[in-house]
Amino acid sequence: MSAPTKQEMLDAIETAINGLSSGVKSYTINGRTMTYRDIADLKQMRDQLKKELSPTIDRTTYASFKDPS
């Protein structure tokens, strides 16, 4: 199994934050248990991943057109 990408990690953290907001601290799916960390830690990790991903997510290209005359 390969390591998750930064985007996959960000998605998982967002899911964890949403779960904590609804009061869920842990869950089990197909025998695998996930326990969430402190929400402050998750938000800090989320913010760091967003910073790392921002150059790949929010790329903006500008073009300059000049009158040829």
VEXDREN-2710 file (C-alpha; in Angstrom, 1 decimal):
% VEXDREN-2710
k/r/px/py/pz
1/MET/0.0/0.0/0.0
2/SER/1.5/3.3/-1.0
3/ALA/1.6/6.4/1.2
4/PRO/-1.3/8.8/0.8
5/THR/-0.9/11.9/-1.2
6/LYS/-1.0/15.3/0.4
7/GLN/-4.5/15.9/-1.1
8/GLU/-5.7/12.5/0.3
9/MET/-4.3/13.5/3.7
10/LEU/-6.0/16.9/3.5
11/ASP/-9.3/15.2/2.6
12/ALA/-9.0/12.8/5.5
13/ILE/-8.3/15.6/7.9
14/GLU/-11.3/17.6/6.7
15/THR/-13.4/14.5/7.3
16/ALA/-12.0/14.1/10.8
17/ILE/-12.7/17.7/11.6
18/ASN/-16.3/17.3/10.4
19/GLY/-16.6/14.2/12.4
20/LEU/-15.4/15.9/15.6
21/SER/-17.7/18.7/15.0
22/SER/-20.6/16.3/15.1
23/GLY/-19.3/14.6/18.3
24/VAL/-17.8/11.5/16.7
25/LYS/-14.4/10.7/18.3
26/SER/-13.8/7.3/16.6
27/TYR/-15.4/4.9/14.2
28/THR/-14.7/1.4/12.8
29/ILE/-15.2/0.3/9.2
30/ASN/-14.4/-3.2/8.0
31/GLY/-12.5/-3.9/11.2
32/ARG/-10.3/-0.9/10.9
33/THR/-10.7/1.7/13.7
34/MET/-9.9/5.4/13.3
35/THR/-9.6/7.6/16.3
36/TYR/-9.4/11.3/15.8
37/ARG/-6.7/13.6/17.3
38/ASP/-7.4/16.8/19.1
39/ILE/-9.3/19.3/16.8
40/ALA/-6.6/22.0/17.3
41/ASP/-3.9/19.5/16.0
42/LEU/-6.1/18.6/13.0
43/LYS/-6.7/22.2/12.1
44/GLN/-3.0/22.9/12.3
45/MET/-2.2/19.9/10.1
46/ARG/-5.0/21.0/7.7
47/ASP/-3.6/24.6/7.4
48/GLN/-0.1/23.3/6.8
49/LEU/-1.2/20.9/4.1
50/LYS/-3.3/23.7/2.4
51/LYS/-0.2/25.9/2.3
52/GLU/1.9/23.1/0.8
53/LEU/-0.8/22.3/-1.8
54/SER/-1.8/25.9/-2.6
55/PRO/0.8/26.4/-5.4
56/THR/-0.7/23.3/-7.1
57/ILE/-4.3/24.1/-6.4
58/ASP/-4.5/27.9/-7.1
59/ARG/-2.3/28.3/-10.1
60/THR/-3.1/31.4/-12.0
61/THR/-1.5/32.4/-15.3
62/TYR/-1.6/35.9/-16.6
63/ALA/-1.1/37.0/-20.1
64/SER/-0.2/40.4/-21.4
65/PHE/-1.3/41.5/-24.9
66/LYS/0.2/44.5/-26.5
67/ASP/-1.1/46.5/-29.5
68/PRO/1.2/45.6/-32.4
69/SER/0.9/49.0/-34.1
END
